[in-house]
Amino acid sequence: DLEFRRADESPLQHMARLAPQELEQKLRDYLGGFGFQGDKVTEETQRFSGGEKARLVLALIVWPRPNLLLLAGPPRPLER
């Protein structure tokens, strides 16, 4: 189960904490690539499904562009 310490924060707030120097529009565009568009980008993560939480975790992991990323297959499909 994917739980966030700050479940009252939105994907945009999580990204802003991770990348405070970035413009909000750049963060919105990035999150849009993971399916967080419109109101979803400002919705609290505590309301998210398991698949939405997994996509947000992936977005947060991929943001710093790691040289190596090892991923195991998900135990169930990620819904959109």
Secondary structure by P-SEA (a helix, b strand, c coil): ccccccccccaaaaaaaacccccaaaaaaaaaaacccccccccccccccaaaaaaaaaaaaacccccbbbbccccccccc
